[in-house]
Amino acid sequence: MKEPSLGRSLIDALKEGASGEVVVERAGLRARARVAGAGLYGSELEGLTVETETRGLGGRPARTERVVHGLAERLDYLGEPLEALEITPSHGRGQLRTRRDRVRDGEYFELDVQDGDRVDVGRVRYDREAGERRKQTRNTGHGVLRRLVDDLAELIDNADSPTQD
């Protein structure tokens, strides 16, 4: 029998009604969800991280670029298109955000890529009056969350391949 994907494993753990930090590992990859609450069909997420267990090898700028561009192309199902805001491959960093014209009420997605082997996904609200950014929770259906985790895992896992789809 085929082992469940990383995304499926995370959803199975979340359906138990988890809160706090939920961590699952499969095939050298790890997903860590910071959860305010979870149920059978969705979870209130404070943040999500997908990374390789061998994280931190560094010195692989092409990995960073491939993951950032792959995220911008592939994650078209979040309800807000993402764009690469900053890519600094020499430092192994990249950031994507919701396209500016799609930001509503100052709230947007922010994805940070580190060395092409870790992606942090969060929701942020910018408060103009206070001039500060605050992390937000977001209720995400388990189908979308499973797909997101599996897409992140695949992009990270295949980042060394120059012909990544």
LOMAR-418442 format. One line per field, with one value per residue: x, y, z of N, C-alpha, C, O in turn; residue in one letter. Coordinates in nm, 4 decimals, always signed. Layout:
N
n_x	[X/...]
n_y	[Y/...]
n_z	[Z/...]
ca_x	[X/...]
ca_y	[Y/...]
ca_z	[Z/...]
c_x	[X/...]
c_y	[Y/...]
c_z	[Z/...]
o_x	[X/...]
o_y	[Y/...]
o_z	[Z/...]
aa	[a/...]
// end
This chain:
165
n_x	[+0.0837/+0.0517/+0.2298/+0.0826/+0.0677/+0.2620/+0.0924/-0.1575/-0.1001/-0.0700/-0.3310/-0.4745/-0.3763/-0.4713/-0.7483/-0.8102/-0.8760/-0.6773/-0.4682/-0.2310/+0.1071/+0.1467/+0.3175/+0.4332/+0.6077/+0.7451/+0.9155/+1.1661/+1.0809/+0.9218/+0.6283/+0.4980/+0.2433/+0.0978/-0.1594/-0.4727/-0.7134/-0.8929/-1.0960/-1.3176/-1.3311/-1.1802/-0.9172/-0.8012/-0.5409/-0.2341/+0.0088/+0.2263/+0.4776/+0.6901/+0.9525/+1.2768/+1.4247/+1.6940/+1.7706/+1.9379/+2.1768/+2.2676/+2.4294/+2.3100/+2.1905/+2.0318/+1.8316/+1.6712/+1.5691/+1.4261/+1.2281/+1.0892/+0.9900/+0.8425/+0.6450/+0.5073/+0.3964/+0.2481/+0.0729/-0.2070/-0.4542/-0.5202/-0.6901/-0.5944/-0.3715/-0.0193/+0.2908/+0.6391/+0.8157/+1.0640/+1.3804/+1.6729/+1.9014/+2.1744/+2.1870/+2.0185/+1.7456/+1.3987/+1.0892/+0.7382/+0.4286/+0.0770/-0.0527/-0.0388/-0.2678/-0.4686/-0.4932/-0.6954/-0.8548/-0.6103/-0.5000/-0.3060/-0.1346/+0.1837/+0.4817/+0.7781/+1.0874/+1.3580/+1.6757/+1.5748/+1.4870/+1.3075/+0.9870/+0.7876/+0.4581/+0.2272/-0.0296/-0.0924/-0.1764/-0.1802/-0.1756/-0.2577/-0.2911/-0.1520/+0.0841/+0.1998/+0.2656/+0.0709/+0.0491/-0.1973/-0.4682/-0.5982/-0.8740/-0.8691/-0.9735/-0.9510/-0.8971/-0.7740/-0.5569/-0.4203/-0.3445/-0.1806/+0.0322/+0.1353/+0.2101/+0.4079/+0.5916/+0.6613/+0.7794/+1.0002/+1.1319/+1.2034/+1.3685/+1.6335/+1.6321/+1.6686/+1.4643/+1.2023/+0.8540]
n_y	[-0.1187/+0.2209/+0.4837/+0.7569/+1.0954/+1.3877/+1.6048/+1.4732/+1.3304/+1.5423/+1.6482/+1.4299/+1.4305/+1.6797/+1.6494/+1.5345/+1.7336/+1.9071/+2.1514/+2.4200/+2.3363/+2.1268/+1.8612/+1.6756/+1.4151/+1.2895/+1.0920/+1.2360/+1.4968/+1.7657/+1.8914/+2.1626/+2.2879/+2.5679/+2.5896/+2.7296/+2.6150/+2.3203/+2.1146/+1.8696/+1.9477/+2.1743/+2.4061/+2.6501/+2.8359/+2.9594/+2.9693/+2.8061/+2.5731/+2.4146/+2.1936/+2.0514/+1.7719/+1.7822/+2.0408/+2.3576/+2.3281/+2.5144/+2.7465/+2.7072/+2.8736/+2.8443/+2.6671/+2.8244/+3.0185/+2.8505/+2.7418/+2.9742/+3.0788/+2.8579/+2.8488/+3.0900/+3.0312/+2.7938/+2.8080/+2.8910/+2.8632/+2.9736/+3.1826/+3.4342/+3.5812/+3.5235/+3.7022/+3.7243/+3.9011/+3.9613/+3.8348/+3.6964/+3.5186/+3.4763/+3.5041/+3.3093/+3.3595/+3.4352/+3.6001/+3.5954/+3.7568/+3.8297/+3.9642/+4.3144/+4.4494/+4.2810/+4.2760/+4.2941/+4.4943/+4.5391/+4.2892/+4.0003/+3.7211/+3.5925/+3.4515/+3.3052/+3.2029/+2.9977/+2.9173/+2.7473/+2.5182/+2.5425/+2.6657/+2.9173/+2.9908/+3.2448/+3.4619/+3.8036/+4.1198/+4.4546/+4.7386/+5.0521/+5.2862/+5.2320/+5.1690/+4.9171/+4.5639/+4.2736/+3.9347/+3.7096/+3.4797/+3.2197/+3.0608/+2.7557/+2.5263/+2.1703/+2.0324/+2.2242/+2.2882/+2.0406/+2.0134/+2.2411/+2.1864/+1.9514/+2.0521/+2.2418/+2.0666/+1.9072/+2.1001/+2.1798/+1.9341/+1.8715/+2.0778/+2.0751/+1.9857/+2.0926/+2.0916/+2.1397/+2.1020]
n_z	[+0.0000/-0.0818/+0.0735/+0.2504/+0.1202/+0.2152/+0.2577/+0.2912/+0.5247/+0.7066/+0.7058/+0.8075/+1.0708/+1.1540/+1.1454/+1.3794/+1.5462/+1.6285/+1.7947/+1.8379/+1.7673/+1.4923/+1.3605/+1.0872/+0.9154/+0.6137/+0.3849/+0.3922/+0.4088/+0.5868/+0.7372/+0.9098/+1.0928/+1.2408/+1.4474/+1.5217/+1.5590/+1.4611/+1.2503/+1.1059/+0.8349/+0.7851/+0.8863/+1.1171/+1.0535/+1.1799/+1.0670/+0.8287/+0.7533/+0.5257/+0.4746/+0.3912/+0.5575/+0.5604/+0.5701/+0.5235/+0.3838/+0.2063/-0.0317/-0.2776/-0.5012/-0.7351/-0.6598/-0.4903/-0.6699/-0.8491/-0.6800/-0.5920/-0.8385/-0.9226/-0.7213/-0.7719/-1.0211/-0.9807/-0.7536/-0.7943/-0.6858/-0.4460/-0.4266/-0.4444/-0.6610/-0.6647/-0.6515/-0.7243/-0.5000/-0.4052/-0.4794/-0.3803/-0.4683/-0.4100/-0.1391/-0.0712/-0.0421/-0.0881/-0.1607/-0.1791/-0.2435/-0.2167/-0.5141/-0.5505/-0.6543/-0.5796/-0.3086/-0.0244/+0.2138/+0.3375/+0.3806/+0.3111/+0.1468/+0.2395/+0.1450/+0.2373/+0.1171/+0.1838/+0.0998/-0.0940/+0.0211/+0.2233/+0.2949/+0.4191/+0.4942/+0.5336/+0.6617/+0.6440/+0.7852/+0.7046/+0.8930/+0.8328/+0.9897/+1.2308/+1.1159/+1.0951/+1.0516/+1.0999/+1.1935/+1.0736/+1.1303/+0.9235/+0.7891/+0.6401/+0.4009/+0.4165/+0.1776/+0.0095/+0.1717/+0.1870/-0.0829/-0.1081/+0.0748/-0.0444/-0.2971/-0.2222/-0.1042/-0.3265/-0.4983/-0.3440/-0.3112/-0.5724/-0.6517/-0.7319/-0.9834/-1.3087/-1.4969/-1.3957/-1.3494]
ca_x	[+0.0000/+0.1284/+0.2317/+0.0119/+0.1521/+0.2858/-0.0314/-0.2582/-0.0602/-0.1025/-0.4772/-0.5160/-0.3448/-0.5570/-0.8873/-0.8255/-0.9125/-0.5523/-0.4355/-0.0891/+0.1922/+0.1289/+0.4309/+0.4346/+0.7252/+0.7336/+1.0132/+1.2664/+1.0177/+0.8488/+0.5291/+0.4672/+0.1317/+0.0633/-0.3036/-0.5565/-0.8211/-0.9118/-1.2129/-1.3198/-1.3253/-1.0901/-0.8353/-0.7648/-0.3950/-0.1538/+0.1228/+0.2582/+0.6143/+0.7285/+1.0966/+1.3461/+1.4885/+1.8363/+1.7717/+2.0530/+2.3005/+2.3094/+2.5117/+2.2360/+2.1026/+1.9359/+1.7174/+1.5855/+1.4987/+1.3295/+1.1148/+1.0117/+0.9160/+0.7445/+0.5338/+0.4314/+0.3227/+0.1637/-0.0251/-0.3128/-0.5810/-0.5358/-0.7887/-0.5208/-0.2485/+0.1048/+0.4004/+0.7696/+0.8419/+1.2074/+1.4593/+1.8154/+1.9560/+2.3069/+2.1631/+1.9270/+1.6157/+1.3006/+0.9608/+0.6233/+0.3105/-0.0414/-0.0358/-0.0881/-0.4030/-0.5636/-0.4950/-0.8230/-0.8527/-0.4741/-0.4645/-0.2441/-0.0464/+0.3271/+0.5575/+0.9223/+1.1636/+1.4946/+1.7666/+1.5029/+1.4488/+1.2091/+0.8895/+0.6952/+0.3376/+0.1522/-0.1285/-0.0521/-0.2620/-0.1094/-0.2577/-0.2018/-0.2884/-0.0435/+0.2057/+0.2634/+0.2117/+0.0344/+0.0143/-0.3391/-0.5045/-0.6819/-0.9439/-0.8371/-1.0326/-0.8491/-0.8582/-0.6779/-0.4375/-0.3479/-0.2834/-0.0739/+0.1459/+0.1938/+0.2783/+0.5307/+0.6831/+0.7121/+0.8705/+1.1241/+1.1958/+1.2545/+1.4337/+1.7648/+1.6097/+1.6517/+1.3440/+1.0911/+0.7226]
ca_y	[+0.0000/+0.3435/+0.5713/+0.8832/+1.2116/+1.4761/+1.6795/+1.3812/+1.3022/+1.6591/+1.6567/+1.3245/+1.4775/+1.7940/+1.6053/+1.4936/+1.8523/+1.9552/+2.2930/+2.4346/+2.2990/+1.9911/+1.8302/+1.5434/+1.3931/+1.1830/+1.0850/+1.3404/+1.6291/+1.7929/+1.9998/+2.2095/+2.3819/+2.6322/+2.5782/+2.7880/+2.5189/+2.2357/+2.0289/+1.7669/+1.9982/+2.2872/+2.4433/+2.7904/+2.8311/+3.0772/+2.9628/+2.6748/+2.5588/+2.2873/+2.1974/+1.9236/+1.7380/+1.8123/+2.1850/+2.4364/+2.2970/+2.6430/+2.7496/+2.6574/+2.9819/+2.8004/+2.6080/+2.9334/+3.0744/+2.7529/+2.7302/+3.0988/+3.0851/+2.7491/+2.8903/+3.1933/+2.9680/+2.6814/+2.8331/+2.9758/+2.8205/+3.0328/+3.2901/+3.5583/+3.5503/+3.5600/+3.7493/+3.7284/+4.0375/+3.9759/+3.7123/+3.7198/+3.3831/+3.4701/+3.4896/+3.1973/+3.4076/+3.4851/+3.6280/+3.6185/+3.8116/+3.8521/+4.0794/+4.4373/+4.4836/+4.1841/+4.2887/+4.3469/+4.5337/+4.5329/+4.1517/+3.9320/+3.6074/+3.6172/+3.3267/+3.3240/+3.0866/+2.9993/+2.8208/+2.6551/+2.3954/+2.5742/+2.7683/+2.9576/+3.0525/+3.3149/+3.5634/+3.9267/+4.2376/+4.5796/+4.8424/+5.1813/+5.3824/+5.1978/+5.1525/+4.7896/+4.4399/+4.1747/+3.8018/+3.6777/+3.3403/+3.2027/+2.9333/+2.6911/+2.3943/+2.0661/+1.9984/+2.3253/+2.2744/+1.9207/+2.0456/+2.3370/+2.1157/+1.8612/+2.1336/+2.2937/+1.9530/+1.8689/+2.2034/+2.1710/+1.8051/+1.8695/+2.2053/+2.0570/+1.9441/+2.2121/+2.0813/+2.1240/+2.1460]
ca_z	[+0.0000/-0.0958/+0.1909/+0.2212/+0.0934/+0.3288/+0.2781/+0.3465/+0.6627/+0.7879/+0.7191/+0.9014/+1.2058/+1.1861/+1.1633/+1.5186/+1.6229/+1.6860/+1.8064/+1.8676/+1.6548/+1.4416/+1.2733/+1.0235/+0.8309/+0.5137/+0.2751/+0.4007/+0.4138/+0.7107/+0.7366/+1.0443/+1.0917/+1.3670/+1.4337/+1.6264/+1.5759/+1.3439/+1.2520/+1.0017/+0.6982/+0.7700/+1.0007/+1.1351/+1.0573/+1.2116/+0.9771/+0.7735/+0.7035/+0.4643/+0.4568/+0.3872/+0.6847/+0.5445/+0.5515/+0.5640/+0.3120/+0.1506/-0.1511/-0.3937/-0.5441/-0.8366/-0.5871/-0.4435/-0.7857/-0.9003/-0.5880/-0.5976/-0.9650/-0.9197/-0.6361/-0.8424/-1.1303/-0.9421/-0.6471/-0.8491/-0.6263/-0.3128/-0.4322/-0.4688/-0.7345/-0.5971/-0.7352/-0.6589/-0.4552/-0.3871/-0.4911/-0.3606/-0.4682/-0.3478/+0.0043/-0.0536/+0.0069/-0.1818/-0.0969/-0.2658/-0.1758/-0.2986/-0.6027/-0.4882/-0.6990/-0.5243/-0.1624/+0.0248/+0.3547/+0.3879/+0.4157/+0.1976/+0.1713/+0.2305/+0.1446/+0.2456/+0.0714/+0.2354/+0.0365/-0.1802/+0.0904/+0.3269/+0.2587/+0.5256/+0.4397/+0.6369/+0.6253/+0.7099/+0.7673/+0.7246/+0.9561/+0.7895/+1.1000/+1.3225/+1.0373/+1.1272/+0.9960/+1.2025/+1.1422/+1.0824/+1.1073/+0.8043/+0.7837/+0.5132/+0.3827/+0.4152/+0.0407/-0.0349/+0.2545/+0.1413/-0.2120/-0.0832/+0.1352/-0.1442/-0.3985/-0.1618/-0.0887/-0.4585/-0.5469/-0.2655/-0.3382/-0.7102/-0.6811/-0.7935/-1.1208/-1.3923/-1.5798/-1.3020/-1.4012]
c_x	[+0.0878/+0.1163/+0.1602/+0.1108/+0.1701/+0.1595/-0.1408/-0.2277/-0.0928/-0.2529/-0.5276/-0.4903/-0.4383/-0.7019/-0.9154/-0.8641/-0.7929/-0.5501/-0.2909/-0.0078/+0.1724/+0.2398/+0.4151/+0.5568/+0.6998/+0.8459/+1.1123/+1.2125/+0.9363/+0.7502/+0.4978/+0.3585/+0.1129/-0.0855/-0.3764/-0.6733/-0.8409/-1.0365/-1.2051/-1.2926/-1.2283/-1.0162/-0.8090/-0.6137/-0.3355/-0.0316/+0.1490/+0.4022/+0.6293/+0.8768/+1.1535/+1.4056/+1.6376/+1.8573/+1.9048/+2.1830/+2.3567/+2.3869/+2.4417/+2.1387/+1.9983/+1.8136/+1.6188/+1.5037/+1.3925/+1.2072/+1.0290/+0.9286/+0.8104/+0.6231/+0.4456/+0.3452/+0.2159/+0.0509/-0.1336/-0.4492/-0.6048/-0.6374/-0.7251/-0.3928/-0.1260/+0.2055/+0.5286/+0.7994/+0.9925/+1.2736/+1.6056/+1.8823/+2.0916/+2.2977/+2.0651/+1.7888/+1.5279/+1.1707/+0.8563/+0.5120/+0.1945/-0.0139/-0.1046/-0.2325/-0.5097/-0.5695/-0.6262/-0.8105/-0.7140/-0.4245/-0.4143/-0.1644/+0.0982/+0.3976/+0.7055/+0.9909/+1.3058/+1.5730/+1.6967/+1.4630/+1.3599/+1.1187/+0.7987/+0.5797/+0.2631/+0.0543/-0.0947/-0.1580/-0.1772/-0.2070/-0.1945/-0.1895/-0.1725/+0.0900/+0.2780/+0.1914/+0.1833/+0.0006/-0.1329/-0.3589/-0.5908/-0.7444/-0.9241/-0.9013/-0.9233/-0.8073/-0.7537/-0.5474/-0.3544/-0.2744/-0.1653/+0.0502/+0.2132/+0.2653/+0.4094/+0.6350/+0.7433/+0.8106/+1.0044/+1.2016/+1.2613/+1.3332/+1.5716/+1.7537/+1.5854/+1.5255/+1.2232/+0.9628/+0.6490]
c_y	[+0.1245/+0.4284/+0.7021/+0.9975/+1.2936/+1.5559/+1.5949/+1.3501/+1.4193/+1.6695/+1.5510/+1.3670/+1.5913/+1.7533/+1.5570/+1.6125/+1.9162/+2.1070/+2.3022/+2.3978/+2.1519/+1.9668/+1.6894/+1.5361/+1.2752/+1.2002/+1.2014/+1.4818/+1.6426/+1.9080/+2.0339/+2.3166/+2.4372/+2.6590/+2.6418/+2.6948/+2.4403/+2.1507/+1.9285/+1.8216/+2.1137/+2.3171/+2.5927/+2.7925/+2.9655/+3.0828/+2.8196/+2.6779/+2.4199/+2.2978/+2.0572/+1.8985/+1.7684/+1.9606/+2.2480/+2.4021/+2.4216/+2.6307/+2.7021/+2.7636/+2.9394/+2.7368/+2.7166/+2.9894/+2.9779/+2.7425/+2.8559/+3.1048/+2.9748/+2.7840/+2.9919/+3.1333/+2.8706/+2.7167/+2.9309/+2.9464/+2.8801/+3.1474/+3.4261/+3.5228/+3.6019/+3.6123/+3.7489/+3.8738/+4.0622/+3.8388/+3.7529/+3.5831/+3.3731/+3.4579/+3.3760/+3.2386/+3.4534/+3.5089/+3.6523/+3.6762/+3.8130/+3.9737/+4.2009/+4.4707/+4.3876/+4.1862/+4.3547/+4.3753/+4.5192/+4.3931/+4.0773/+3.8092/+3.6550/+3.4826/+3.3599/+3.1941/+3.1024/+2.8836/+2.7211/+2.5265/+2.4210/+2.6854/+2.7908/+3.0323/+3.1190/+3.4137/+3.6859/+4.0340/+4.3605/+4.6831/+4.9772/+5.2802/+5.3567/+5.1838/+5.0224/+4.6724/+4.3447/+4.0438/+3.7766/+3.5271/+3.3361/+3.0651/+2.8751/+2.5535/+2.2900/+2.0244/+2.0945/+2.3111/+2.1525/+1.9498/+2.1407/+2.2677/+2.0253/+1.9378/+2.1907/+2.1829/+1.9130/+1.9716/+2.1980/+2.0443/+1.8009/+1.9929/+2.1906/+2.0168/+2.0672/+2.2086/+2.0551/+2.1756/+2.2199]
c_z	[+0.0000/+0.0310/+0.1566/+0.1986/+0.2208/+0.3612/+0.3399/+0.4925/+0.7548/+0.8100/+0.8159/+1.0451/+1.2474/+1.2112/+1.3042/+1.6071/+1.6905/+1.7013/+1.8519/+1.7456/+1.6199/+1.3396/+1.2187/+0.9327/+0.7380/+0.4128/+0.2758/+0.4023/+0.5415/+0.6870/+0.8811/+1.0329/+1.2324/+1.3604/+1.5518/+1.6564/+1.4480/+1.3618/+1.1394/+0.8622/+0.6768/+0.8985/+0.9995/+1.1573/+1.0954/+1.1210/+0.9352/+0.7239/+0.6435/+0.4350/+0.4426/+0.5248/+0.6798/+0.5187/+0.5914/+0.4941/+0.2437/+0.0205/-0.2765/-0.4439/-0.6475/-0.7720/-0.5461/-0.5593/-0.8380/-0.8107/-0.5943/-0.7256/-0.9739/-0.8357/-0.7077/-0.9533/-1.0819/-0.8456/-0.6919/-0.7878/-0.4883/-0.3113/-0.4556/-0.5437/-0.6584/-0.6981/-0.6540/-0.6262/-0.4495/-0.4025/-0.4782/-0.3518/-0.3991/-0.1956/+0.0339/-0.0072/-0.1081/-0.1088/-0.2044/-0.1801/-0.2737/-0.3866/-0.5432/-0.5281/-0.6464/-0.3717/-0.1216/+0.1738/+0.4172/+0.4208/+0.2928/+0.2439/+0.1605/+0.2425/+0.1431/+0.2077/+0.1228/+0.1738/-0.0555/-0.1116/+0.2125/+0.2754/+0.3788/+0.4615/+0.5541/+0.5772/+0.7086/+0.6851/+0.7977/+0.7773/+0.9234/+0.9046/+1.1947/+1.2491/+1.0668/+1.0633/+1.1114/+1.1344/+1.1689/+1.0743/+0.9818/+0.8079/+0.6445/+0.5086/+0.3689/+0.2740/-0.0133/+0.0426/+0.2126/+0.0109/-0.1939/-0.0267/+0.0318/-0.2552/-0.3447/-0.1505/-0.2235/-0.5134/-0.4741/-0.3025/-0.4761/-0.7480/-0.7440/-0.9399/-1.2077/-1.4787/-1.4934/-1.3648/-1.2942]
o_x	[+0.1864/+0.0082/+0.1753/+0.2223/+0.1020/+0.1240/-0.2098/-0.3188/-0.1379/-0.2972/-0.6145/-0.5733/-0.4797/-0.7709/-1.0309/-0.8831/-0.8060/-0.6199/-0.2341/-0.0488/+0.1803/+0.2544/+0.3872/+0.6031/+0.6410/+0.8685/+1.1397/+1.2898/+0.8883/+0.7844/+0.4743/+0.3788/+0.1122/-0.1326/-0.3463/-0.7263/-0.8094/-1.0769/-1.0980/-1.2368/-1.1971/-1.0466/-0.7961/-0.5645/-0.3801/+0.0254/+0.1010/+0.4441/+0.5869/+0.9230/+1.0889/+1.4336/+1.7015/+1.9531/+1.9746/+2.2897/+2.4778/+2.4079/+2.5073/+2.0174/+1.8873/+1.7028/+1.4980/+1.3822/+1.2806/+1.0946/+0.9065/+0.8089/+0.7015/+0.5103/+0.3230/+0.2334/+0.1057/-0.0576/-0.1497/-0.5500/-0.6997/-0.6670/-0.7954/-0.3135/-0.1289/+0.2056/+0.5280/+0.8070/+1.0411/+1.2278/+1.6555/+1.9161/+2.1210/+2.3895/+2.0327/+1.7209/+1.5755/+1.1439/+0.8808/+0.5022/+0.2113/+0.0413/-0.2158/-0.3107/-0.6289/-0.6423/-0.6643/-0.7622/-0.7019/-0.3188/-0.4713/-0.1314/+0.1303/+0.3759/+0.7524/+0.9571/+1.3669/+1.5398/+1.7561/+1.4113/+1.3397/+1.1653/+0.7406/+0.6004/+0.2388/+0.0568/-0.0710/-0.2206/-0.1117/-0.3086/-0.0907/-0.0890/-0.1025/+0.1962/+0.4009/+0.0742/+0.2600/-0.0671/-0.1867/-0.2760/-0.6483/-0.6757/-0.9582/-0.8856/-0.8158/-0.6926/-0.6559/-0.4393/-0.2319/-0.1572/-0.0613/+0.1610/+0.3359/+0.3699/+0.5110/+0.7520/+0.8634/+0.9140/+1.1099/+1.3230/+1.3632/+1.3629/+1.6217/+1.8534/+1.4897/+1.4834/+1.1499/+0.9628/+0.5369]
o_y	[+0.1321/+0.4431/+0.7532/+0.9964/+1.2713/+1.5724/+1.6398/+1.3440/+1.3992/+1.6968/+1.5793/+1.3423/+1.5984/+1.8171/+1.5407/+1.5966/+1.9735/+2.1800/+2.2038/+2.4249/+2.0643/+2.0427/+1.5955/+1.6374/+1.1746/+1.3098/+1.2595/+1.5775/+1.5438/+2.0086/+1.9458/+2.4215/+2.3627/+2.7394/+2.6124/+2.6957/+2.4883/+2.1194/+1.9050/+1.7506/+2.1477/+2.2625/+2.6539/+2.7562/+3.0708/+3.1899/+2.7247/+2.7743/+2.3204/+2.3967/+1.9581/+1.9923/+1.7794/+1.9995/+2.1991/+2.4427/+2.4337/+2.5210/+2.6608/+2.7469/+2.9927/+2.7508/+2.7025/+3.0057/+3.0196/+2.7351/+2.8454/+3.1331/+2.9968/+2.7528/+2.9811/+3.1793/+2.8663/+2.6594/+3.0388/+3.0001/+2.8415/+3.2026/+3.5232/+3.4423/+3.7085/+3.5724/+3.7699/+3.9585/+4.1698/+3.7398/+3.8340/+3.5365/+3.2716/+3.4073/+3.3496/+3.1612/+3.5030/+3.4458/+3.7189/+3.6486/+3.7995/+4.0736/+4.1910/+4.5156/+4.4108/+4.1073/+4.4580/+4.2919/+4.4904/+4.3780/+4.0888/+3.7947/+3.7452/+3.4087/+3.4345/+3.0878/+3.2081/+2.7668/+2.6193/+2.4350/+2.3319/+2.7851/+2.6969/+3.1257/+3.0578/+3.4435/+3.6752/+4.0386/+4.3693/+4.7120/+5.0129/+5.3502/+5.4499/+5.1862/+5.0165/+4.6803/+4.3358/+4.0410/+3.8162/+3.4557/+3.4368/+2.9648/+2.9376/+2.4737/+2.3181/+1.9849/+2.0521/+2.3210/+2.1609/+1.9156/+2.1230/+2.2889/+2.0236/+1.8938/+2.1882/+2.2029/+1.8877/+1.9346/+2.2103/+2.0486/+1.7343/+2.0122/+2.2856/+2.0140/+2.1404/+2.3127/+1.9587/+2.2818/+2.2655]
o_z	[+0.0733/+0.0878/+0.0456/+0.2508/+0.3209/+0.4779/+0.4314/+0.5751/+0.8676/+0.9215/+0.8983/+1.1326/+1.3631/+1.2907/+1.3434/+1.7277/+1.7986/+1.6310/+1.8992/+1.6327/+1.7060/+1.2438/+1.2932/+0.8802/+0.7776/+0.3616/+0.1707/+0.3977/+0.5970/+0.6249/+0.9638/+0.9718/+1.3304/+1.2799/+1.6675/+1.7675/+1.3392/+1.4738/+1.0835/+0.7785/+0.5627/+1.0045/+0.8934/+1.2642/+1.0497/+1.1005/+0.9972/+0.6597/+0.7024/+0.3781/+0.4765/+0.5994/+0.7845/+0.4519/+0.6802/+0.5401/+0.2252/-0.0312/-0.3722/-0.4310/-0.6478/-0.8237/-0.5649/-0.5475/-0.8681/-0.8600/-0.6013/-0.7203/-1.0269/-0.8737/-0.7045/-0.9768/-1.1367/-0.8558/-0.6348/-0.8339/-0.4202/-0.2053/-0.4839/-0.4949/-0.5968/-0.8146/-0.5327/-0.7152/-0.4845/-0.3454/-0.5561/-0.2430/-0.3360/-0.1311/+0.1497/+0.0602/-0.2103/-0.0066/-0.3050/-0.0606/-0.3949/-0.3404/-0.4915/-0.4443/-0.6668/-0.3115/-0.1766/+0.2503/+0.5363/+0.4821/+0.1843/+0.3617/+0.0831/+0.3385/+0.0571/+0.2597/+0.1070/+0.1939/-0.0911/-0.1757/+0.2950/+0.2202/+0.4332/+0.3840/+0.6582/+0.4578/+0.8290/+0.5792/+0.9016/+0.7142/+0.9791/+0.9159/+1.2343/+1.3113/+1.0642/+1.0264/+1.2072/+1.0316/+1.2723/+1.0179/+0.9404/+0.8275/+0.5441/+0.6010/+0.3160/+0.2535/-0.0749/-0.0154/+0.2038/-0.0044/-0.2572/-0.0761/+0.0222/-0.3028/-0.4142/-0.1833/-0.2327/-0.5689/-0.5365/-0.3225/-0.4946/-0.8659/-0.8041/-1.0119/-1.1827/-1.5291/-1.5155/-1.4271/-1.3165]
aa	[m/k/e/p/s/l/g/r/s/l/i/d/a/l/k/e/g/a/s/g/e/v/v/v/e/r/a/g/l/r/a/r/a/r/v/a/g/a/g/l/y/g/s/e/l/e/g/l/t/v/e/t/e/t/r/g/l/g/g/r/p/a/r/t/e/r/v/v/h/g/l/a/e/r/l/d/y/l/g/e/p/l/e/a/l/e/i/t/p/s/h/g/r/g/q/l/r/t/r/r/d/r/v/r/d/g/e/y/f/e/l/d/v/q/d/g/d/r/v/d/v/g/r/v/r/y/d/r/e/a/g/e/r/r/k/q/t/r/n/t/g/h/g/v/l/r/r/l/v/d/d/l/a/e/l/i/d/n/a/d/s/p/t/q/d]
// end
